[in-house]
């Protein structure tokens, strides 16, 4: 969207490291009309200071839009923090059953009407009635599902952190997370997605770990009933794999609705398999 489609219409994009709000301010031009945030992101869970960025944007009449998919509206509410529009993939936590696709965009009535009456009606993304019904079904159990997932995630992280084969765990509400104070300020929870880095520097060990898992599926999504895992090196050619790069040794796990002990047993067996 930012690199290929929008430039055809004369729209330029400036990328910044959002962990420091000053980077937004320093990159702002006279022509800047939109800030697009994602907090947390979905691999290293870097945060942006939502309220500070939104407050500055209002002084410049800049519209703010945030991808709130990681937390979902249950654990983070960007609009009260000053954001103009909040979007989240409804495919994940809102749907909750891995059986539908959708998305949600929230903002003022006037802004939503403008989008609905123009862009929305021309891009073919209108949701079908049955998909909408599935999302309503998911909303009815959202708090119950996310509370359970959050509790299980804490148990799984506690196990993974103490395993000798794991170098580090990355999770926004873990005490070791560098932005934990900001996370506590603007998030009421973090649900089931976390990253851990294996100590091994061999790609074949990471492959063996993933293929040894008997109950946790390998896939890139999250938010459904089943637990998932994806190694970062799945998107890196074997020739480019660098065992000294922690990012290449990282795996992202989503904790679903299974019992925590069931997942811990699977992870423990596979971690032990790589020594």
NUTORKE-267872 format. One record per residue (C-alpha): x, y, z; residue in one letter. Coordinates in nm, 4 decimals, always signed. Layout:
// NUTORKE-267872
[node [X, Y, Z], "A"] ...
// end
This chain:
// NUTORKE-267872
[node [+0.0000, +0.0000, +0.0000], "X"] [node [+0.2617, +0.2555, +0.1077], "X"] [node [+0.5418, +0.1575, -0.1295], "X"] [node [+0.3590, +0.0507, -0.4462], "X"] [node [-0.0038, +0.1653, -0.4618], "X"] [node [-0.0151, +0.5077, -0.2960], "X"] [node [+0.2897, +0.6498, -0.4816], "X"] [node [+0.0869, +0.6153, -0.8041], "X"] [node [-0.1402, +0.8851, -0.6617], "X"] [node [+0.1435, +1.1141, -0.5560], "X"] [node [+0.1361, +1.0033, -0.1906], "X"] [node [+0.4753, +0.9832, -0.0177], "X"] [node [+0.5500, +0.7826, +0.2965], "X"] [node [+0.8191, +0.8474, +0.5558], "X"] [node [+0.9082, +0.5575, +0.7857], "X"] [node [+1.0275, +0.6248, +1.1396], "X"] [node [+1.1301, +0.4258, +1.4450], "X"] [node [+0.8109, +0.4766, +1.6419], "X"] [node [+0.9590, +0.3839, +1.9797], "X"] [node [+1.0714, +0.7452, +2.0121], "X"] [node [+0.7789, +0.9848, +1.9580], "X"] [node [+1.0212, +1.2609, +1.8643], "X"] [node [+1.0912, +1.0706, +1.5427], "X"] [node [+0.7327, +1.1364, +1.4356], "X"] [node [+0.7615, +1.5029, +1.5149], "X"] [node [+1.0997, +1.5460, +1.3428], "X"] [node [+0.9825, +1.3674, +1.0267], "X"] [node [+0.6652, +1.5742, +0.9930], "X"] [node [+0.6514, +1.7889, +0.6802], "X"] [node [+0.4179, +2.0699, +0.5784], "X"] [node [+0.2483, +1.8162, +0.3504], "X"] [node [+0.2000, +1.5484, +0.6189], "X"] [node [-0.1675, +1.4543, +0.6539], "X"] [node [-0.1635, +1.1141, +0.8279], "X"] [node [+0.0243, +0.9283, +1.0993], "X"] [node [-0.0089, +0.5498, +1.0744], "X"] [node [+0.0829, +0.3649, +1.3935], "X"] [node [+0.0981, +0.0021, +1.5018], "X"] [node [+0.1317, -0.0515, +1.8749], "X"] [node [+0.2461, -0.3048, +1.9681], "X"] [node [+0.3752, -0.4520, +1.6464], "X"] [node [+0.3541, -0.8264, +1.6053], "X"] [node [+0.7137, -0.9536, +1.6315], "X"] [node [+0.9222, -0.7544, +1.8797], "X"] [node [+0.6126, -0.5725, +2.0160], "X"] [node [+0.7672, -0.2267, +1.9987], "X"] [node [+0.5275, +0.0378, +2.1302], "X"] [node [+0.4493, +0.3943, +2.0346], "X"] [node [+0.3422, +0.6518, +2.2914], "X"] [node [-0.0119, +0.6737, +2.1567], "X"] [node [-0.1358, +0.9677, +2.3615], "X"] [node [+0.1714, +1.1837, +2.3064], "X"] [node [+0.1734, +1.1265, +1.9300], "X"] [node [-0.2019, +1.1840, +1.9003], "X"] [node [-0.1814, +1.5071, +2.1002], "X"] [node [+0.0937, +1.6464, +1.8777], "X"] [node [-0.0908, +1.5394, +1.5624], "X"] [node [-0.3963, +1.7405, +1.6638], "X"] [node [-0.1862, +2.0577, +1.6856], "X"] [node [-0.0914, +2.0051, +1.3201], "X"] [node [-0.4372, +1.8905, +1.2006], "X"] [node [-0.2872, +1.5517, +1.1131], "X"] [node [-0.5196, +1.2502, +1.1127], "X"] [node [-0.4042, +0.9521, +1.3218], "X"] [node [-0.4750, +0.5875, +1.2416], "X"] [node [-0.3547, +0.2899, +1.4459], "X"] [node [-0.3432, -0.0835, +1.3831], "X"] [node [-0.4732, -0.2164, +1.7151], "X"] [node [-0.4806, -0.5846, +1.6140], "X"] [node [-0.2303, -0.7088, +1.8722], "X"] [node [-0.4277, -0.5950, +2.1761], "X"] [node [-0.7746, -0.5923, +2.0220], "X"] [node [-1.0266, -0.3387, +2.1573], "X"] [node [-1.0489, -0.5454, +2.4744], "X"] [node [-0.6965, -0.4681, +2.5943], "X"] [node [-0.6277, -0.1290, +2.4338], "X"] [node [-0.8592, +0.1598, +2.3512], "X"] [node [-0.6743, +0.4079, +2.1281], "X"] [node [-0.9640, +0.6469, +2.0621], "X"] [node [-0.9872, +0.7690, +2.4268], "X"] [node [-0.6103, +0.8244, +2.4029], "X"] [node [-0.6697, +1.0717, +2.1196], "X"] [node [-0.6385, +0.8560, +1.8071], "X"] [node [-0.8804, +0.9482, +1.5261], "X"] [node [-0.9268, +0.5997, +1.3793], "X"] [node [-0.8532, +0.2545, +1.5173], "X"] [node [-0.8437, -0.0551, +1.3012], "X"] [node [-0.8087, -0.4184, +1.3946], "X"] [node [-0.8232, -0.7406, +1.2033], "X"] [node [-1.1459, -0.9092, +1.3054], "X"] [node [-1.0077, -1.2309, +1.1553], "X"] [node [-0.8095, -1.2787, +1.4742], "X"] [node [-0.9391, -1.2204, +1.8303], "X"] [node [-1.2764, -1.0764, +1.7361], "X"] [node [-1.3663, -1.3753, +1.5186], "X"] [node [-1.1781, -1.6086, +1.7473], "X"] [node [-1.2496, -1.9380, +1.5707], "X"] [node [-1.0226, -1.9312, +1.2630], "X"] [node [-1.3189, -1.9530, +1.0285], "X"] [node [-1.3804, -1.6054, +0.8870], "X"] [node [-1.2103, -1.2954, +0.7517], "X"] [node [-1.2896, -0.9363, +0.8368], "X"] [node [-1.1692, -0.6061, +0.9676], "X"] [node [-1.3015, -0.3233, +1.1818], "X"] [node [-1.2408, +0.0486, +1.1461], "X"] [node [-1.3644, +0.2782, +1.4235], "X"] [node [-1.3792, +0.6565, +1.4440], "X"] [node [-1.6205, +0.9475, +1.4592], "X"] [node [-1.9573, +0.9126, +1.2902], "X"] [node [-1.8674, +1.1872, +1.0434], "X"] [node [-1.5344, +1.0281, +0.9502], "X"] [node [-1.6850, +0.6799, +0.9110], "X"] [node [-1.9660, +0.8192, +0.6930], "X"] [node [-1.7162, +0.9937, +0.4665], "X"] [node [-1.5172, +0.6722, +0.4223], "X"] [node [-1.8280, +0.4584, +0.3766], "X"] [node [-1.9788, +0.6883, +0.1153], "X"] [node [-1.6609, +0.7037, -0.0934], "X"] [node [-1.3634, +0.4676, -0.0677], "X"] [node [-1.5403, +0.1812, +0.1083], "X"] [node [-1.8046, +0.1404, -0.1613], "X"] [node [-1.5479, +0.1287, -0.4429], "X"] [node [-1.2853, -0.1247, -0.3295], "X"] [node [-1.4986, -0.4373, -0.2965], "X"] [node [-1.4292, -0.5098, +0.0687], "X"] [node [-1.7861, -0.5187, +0.1986], "X"] [node [-1.8365, -0.8049, +0.4402], "X"] [node [-2.0874, -1.0776, +0.3619], "X"] [node [-2.3805, -1.1326, +0.6025], "X"] [node [-2.2628, -1.4775, +0.7152], "X"] [node [-1.9112, -1.3507, +0.7902], "X"] [node [-2.0630, -1.0634, +0.9881], "X"] [node [-2.2734, -1.3135, +1.1839], "X"] [node [-1.9611, -1.5147, +1.2665], "X"] [node [-1.7888, -1.2001, +1.3963], "X"] [node [-2.0890, -1.1135, +1.6148], "X"] [node [-2.0714, -1.4663, +1.7541], "X"] [node [-1.7029, -1.4129, +1.8318], "X"] [node [-1.7678, -1.0809, +2.0047], "X"] [node [-2.0024, -1.2532, +2.2497], "X"] [node [-1.7166, -1.4616, +2.3921], "X"] [node [-1.4287, -1.2149, +2.3420], "X"] [node [-1.3708, -1.1313, +2.7118], "X"] [node [-1.3930, -1.4959, +2.8222], "X"] [node [-1.1542, -1.6128, +2.5509], "X"] [node [-0.8980, -1.3379, +2.6003], "X"] [node [-0.8966, -1.3727, +2.9780], "X"] [node [-0.8260, -1.7458, +2.9444], "X"] [node [-0.5630, -1.6924, +2.6741], "X"] [node [-0.3892, -1.4276, +2.8857], "X"] [node [-0.3757, -1.6582, +3.1861], "X"] [node [-0.2399, -1.9490, +2.9818], "X"] [node [+0.0164, -1.7245, +2.8131], "X"] [node [+0.1616, -1.6270, +3.1494], "X"] [node [+0.2073, -1.9946, +3.2374], "X"] [node [+0.3649, -2.0794, +2.9034], "X"] [node [+0.6028, -1.7816, +2.9183], "X"] [node [+0.7072, -1.8730, +3.2717], "X"] [node [+0.8068, -2.2186, +3.1476], "X"] [node [+0.9825, -2.1000, +2.8315], "X"] [node [+1.1850, -1.8362, +3.0195], "X"] [node [+1.3399, -2.0922, +3.2518], "X"] [node [+1.4264, -2.3483, +2.9843], "X"] [node [+1.8036, -2.3686, +2.9229], "X"] [node [+1.7517, -2.3787, +2.5465], "X"] [node [+1.5895, -2.0341, +2.5400], "X"] [node [+1.7959, -1.7167, +2.5307], "X"] [node [+1.5227, -1.4577, +2.5735], "X"] [node [+1.1478, -1.4028, +2.5784], "X"] [node [+0.9857, -1.0876, +2.4356], "X"] [node [+0.6411, -0.9959, +2.5699], "X"] [node [+0.5063, -0.6429, +2.6339], "X"] [node [+0.4004, -0.7074, +2.9929], "X"] [node [+0.7045, -0.9115, +3.0962], "X"] [node [+0.9284, -0.7434, +3.3522], "X"] [node [+1.2242, -0.7664, +3.1130], "X"] [node [+1.0470, -0.5768, +2.8348], "X"] [node [+1.2231, -0.2386, +2.7809], "X"] [node [+0.8960, -0.0454, +2.7334], "X"] [node [+0.6974, -0.2150, +3.0088], "X"] [node [+0.6016, +0.1113, +3.1804], "X"] [node [+0.4491, +0.2457, +2.8600], "X"] [node [+0.2766, -0.0898, +2.8050], "X"] [node [+0.1207, -0.0706, +3.1515], "X"] [node [+0.0107, +0.2866, +3.0853], "X"] [node [-0.1807, +0.2243, +2.7628], "X"] [node [-0.2584, -0.1494, +2.7644], "X"] [node [-0.4731, -0.3398, +3.0136], "X"] [node [-0.3495, -0.6763, +2.8843], "X"] [node [-0.1479, -0.8441, +2.6119], "X"] [node [-0.3274, -1.1736, +2.5336], "X"] [node [-0.1454, -1.4611, +2.3653], "X"] [node [+0.1307, -1.3510, +2.1283], "X"] [node [+0.4964, -1.3564, +2.2350], "X"] [node [+0.8399, -1.4155, +2.0830], "X"] [node [+1.1261, -1.6249, +2.2134], "X"] [node [+1.4826, -1.6614, +2.0908], "X"] [node [+1.6580, -1.9976, +2.0924], "X"] [node [+2.0184, -2.0234, +2.2095], "X"] [node [+2.1199, -2.2539, +1.9287], "X"] [node [+2.2879, -2.0906, +1.6306], "X"] [node [+2.2045, -2.3730, +1.3924], "X"] [node [+1.9146, -2.3387, +1.1515], "X"] [node [+1.8658, -2.7160, +1.1499], "X"] [node [+1.8001, -2.7055, +1.5254], "X"] [node [+1.5227, -2.4518, +1.4749], "X"] [node [+1.3738, -2.6687, +1.2008], "X"] [node [+1.3945, -2.9758, +1.4244], "X"] [node [+1.2294, -2.7908, +1.7111], "X"] [node [+0.9367, -2.6799, +1.4946], "X"] [node [+0.8923, -3.0189, +1.3305], "X"] [node [+0.9035, -3.1939, +1.6692], "X"] [node [+0.5956, -3.0095, +1.7909], "X"] [node [+0.2991, -3.2458, +1.7922], "X"] [node [+0.0130, -3.0151, +1.8921], "X"] [node [+0.1211, -2.6596, +1.8105], "X"] [node [+0.0675, -2.5789, +1.4424], "X"] [node [+0.3059, -2.3797, +1.2232], "X"] [node [+0.1224, -2.0788, +1.0809], "X"] [node [+0.1506, -1.7000, +1.0756], "X"] [node [-0.1857, -1.5870, +1.2139], "X"] [node [-0.3181, -1.5649, +1.5693], "X"] [node [-0.6364, -1.5058, +1.7646], "X"] [node [-0.8147, -1.8350, +1.6982], "X"] [node [-0.8750, -2.1365, +1.9195], "X"] [node [-0.5570, -2.3231, +1.8200], "X"] [node [-0.2020, -2.2421, +1.9293], "X"] [node [+0.0430, -2.1509, +1.6524], "X"] [node [+0.4142, -2.0934, +1.6053], "X"] [node [+0.6254, -1.9502, +1.3245], "X"] [node [+1.0077, -1.9270, +1.3076], "X"] [node [+1.1522, -1.6050, +1.1693], "X"] [node [+1.3922, -1.8063, +0.9573], "X"] [node [+1.0979, -1.9439, +0.7582], "X"] [node [+1.1170, -1.6196, +0.5619], "X"] [node [+1.4957, -1.6228, +0.5314], "X"] [node [+1.6773, -1.8339, +0.2719], "X"] [node [+1.9142, -2.0922, +0.4255], "X"] [node [+2.2075, -1.9171, +0.2581], "X"] [node [+2.1209, -1.5896, +0.4341], "X"] [node [+2.0629, -1.7394, +0.7793], "X"] [node [+2.2941, -1.5829, +1.0398], "X"] [node [+2.3125, -1.7744, +1.3659], "X"] [node [+2.4713, -1.4740, +1.5368], "X"] [node [+2.1634, -1.2631, +1.4608], "X"] [node [+1.9058, -1.3138, +1.7390], "X"] [node [+1.6277, -1.2088, +1.5039], "X"] [node [+1.7043, -1.5081, +1.2807], "X"] [node [+1.6756, -1.7374, +1.5836], "X"] [node [+1.3431, -1.5995, +1.7008], "X"] [node [+1.0074, -1.7740, +1.6955], "X"] [node [+0.6676, -1.6156, +1.7457], "X"] [node [+0.4132, -1.8185, +1.9377], "X"] [node [+0.0421, -1.7669, +1.9768], "X"] [node [-0.1211, -1.9291, +2.2793], "X"] [node [-0.4737, -2.0429, +2.2033], "X"] [node [-0.7472, -2.1995, +2.4131], "X"] [node [-0.5775, -2.5294, +2.4957], "X"] [node [-0.4745, -2.6066, +2.8524], "X"] [node [-0.1413, -2.4450, +2.9370], "X"] [node [-0.0026, -2.7795, +3.0594], "X"] [node [-0.0798, -2.9340, +2.7199], "X"] [node [+0.1217, -2.6641, +2.5413], "X"] [node [+0.4058, -2.6678, +2.7939], "X"] [node [+0.4457, -3.0434, +2.7492], "X"] [node [+0.4699, -3.0025, +2.3726], "X"] [node [+0.7177, -2.7145, +2.3956], "X"] [node [+0.9310, -2.8903, +2.6567], "X"] [node [+0.9625, -3.2075, +2.4523], "X"] [node [+1.0629, -3.0140, +2.1413], "X"] [node [+1.3065, -2.7853, +2.3234], "X"] [node [+1.4724, -3.0874, +2.4805], "X"] [node [+1.5134, -3.2389, +2.1339], "X"] [node [+1.7664, -2.9715, +2.0351], "X"] [node [+1.9751, -3.0134, +2.3478], "X"] 
// end
